[in-house]
Amino acid sequence: MVPLSRATRERAAILFEGEAEAACAELERECAENLPMQEHATPESLERIRFAALKSSGGTLAGLAAAIRLAKTDWRDLLVEADFADDVHAHLAWTPVRRAVDIIVRALEEDPTVLVCLVGQTASGKTALATEVAARVGGEIVTADSVQIYREFDIGSGKPSAAEMASAPHHLVSALDPMAPCDAFRFVTLADAVITSVRERGRVPIVCGGTFLWVKALVQGLVPAPAASEPVREAHRKIVETSGRNALHAALAKVDAASAAKLHPNDVVRVSRALEVFETTGKKMSDLHASHGFSEARHKAKLFAIDCTTEDLRARIEKRVDAFIAAGWIDEVRGLIARGRADARAMSSVGYREVAAHLRGEIDATDLKVAIVRSTRVFARRQRTWLGHEPVTWLPPQR
């Protein structure tokens, strides 16, 4: 049995922490006798295969087992997967972030005209990864987030940090007044202008955000729908004022149950729009979506998303909520309400909705974090479901 090199053991210690010894034992045992190239292997080539398996593991024993299985099937595929073009010792700085960046960079190298879209679940680490990619390729980030686009909604929307903003330009963050309307059509108009400008300056646009409907509209086109009707919208506002948001949602459910099922009653803007389409045309918004099929390609795009286990994502969400609250999220929402932002569209988003309810006395302080985490996890599951039907390249979890 050829022992593992010091470099490989050091990398295992970094990746696997407390499970490093188990990982090393697995590598030595499984790769010692069962590789198809074993009879032709030199100690150096065998070490290269084992280091590649370690590099492709994502830092988990399950990932290591999968990499070893690939090595047994075709060790050449493993080397390609691990992006081993240089000597093994040149990869000592590798991390899961580095691997994800490498995958995206490779896609751009294969086709420099492709529009990279980093989508996925909330709290999965999209912004940090997009910033790393931008630094690597000379890119600028086009944010696709229906809350971050508004000024004043800063803490709870998870806007890029000062360091991230300094590392790479982030467009469409704090771009609109808090009370300004913004739907997929307006986002596409704004994003198209930014993408054109970025490319004209010889830079690389990178779309990043969790508002997948906006990304889908940007890439595949918008559903043809009638122009806004101010009299109809005014009537809807009066329903909300006199009978509440649930009443408007119930009115939509009577004529377009499919659309109502996808929308929360607090999402007054989208509920009103779906009802407006029916009242002005007699057509259901859900039928328009189904007939369109989002099949009109506007950009040659490639979607990437960070793959997270349920347990890891929950931990990340809880840590994120703790950080937001510690940073003054409750006071931020209190100030927004005091400045007349209670009916802003972003106030109905996940997290802001719960903090506002807490300030109205509807959620106890001791229950607030639990309520936010629960709503965020539900939203993250919906995001994962949406992505399950799309051609997404899944990236390793970010640590």
Steps between C-alpha positions, in 0.01 A plus 500: 500500500637838399464739797336839454733792448535775754329744258195277472477451876527876557220561250284237671557673835377829353200356318377241747613642834395241761441233233841536335635168625190317377536668160867404473426141598225483236737632234775256587270200523277556199759643261775251584374201304181585314595755235482380136842660430660338804737272312639799309509739795811665632494636856471851351204419272319314777548797730360726229184290481457496877554874529248555219244291691564710809470821299167394350348384829352830612642434846260217591554127535199439276654724235830317536327164450337635182836626372660162566218329312572728205869412524412131480278560197739724313789671677542734201151644561597563860803700393284708266240550775775614737646734234851357544707675237800574720706315757310383807690732731372803309153428637574533870296823516189326365171548685133430416473867395797455266343195343169681440683798351700267276182339365347836410824635353532187285152565357604854409821376343304255287259774387587860594160619374302297752311693769585344836200495735572401859163417650385276782372496852516786744797487741688253280790741439418635153625855551835397648558252218395746229746752644780241480413419139487869409845557649635206300357592158475878512126488557222719629198365684143565387288437808166325446337545840156648548590646842862603457396716206332742744675764705458496881426125512860424581559261789228241451553474125859384544647765272866459404743601772728801464788264424302322229393831346863613499616173343264517202229735373148391599226646279128533585565506875317790668400616153137595570298704746336276764149580374577464129334211317726242344386191316681257272453729199668795670780279632567360152517853359745609769709182482524506119639854516758400763608187312548699179701765683721244675579320175569823314769574758662163439384358833306181580141527631406249770133480595456405866184472707221291638203662325485225244196635313703810416796293382269282295338804340843646425625182335187356339263790449189643658145379486299732272249676723280810482617843607428614852157645572517770766121495569515125565805535724333779695197276555732228631669745738160590642419132555823462696434816702143407589503120515865401524749315284331164548188636332693593186668160500161330537369695201791370292446143622142509368610573142856361483561239767835395353646849525356551847660177620845632404458840664494595867216738597764748618643520148243761410679620188505161328153406625363826364680451167364148450148618583545804276591280203182296543277803553633683194532207258295211639815287483671334794859596573575132566378410150717772346802362684422146387453596135816710491713226652792741543651354183619819329875522559608863540850427627727202453522422869632231729345453843704409806376433852670404826395157623426493874376221721185575700697497824774729371254748353301512823818576696593771251151654521507503880845659504388759247187592698706534819743730319220715354330544836831582669569757229180691585239349271211572737597865529537518123142382452376730775659791315355391168150492645550840663597640158181370339643183346256256661327435168819479295519187291823388668330511841300191400814300430623214716645627826384859467144372520571324830692790653217737410251260659716494814493880518120488471493268800400193297821300561676486838867590516582147615326354194632742239813312396309172473234665283758655267699178468183302429385739226848515349525120488161479327615758247828311447307179431295681236820631343642148489179372339516768230860414422422129485326559167780705346835410333712596800865412559525426872808625680659359817377641833689808620652479847 
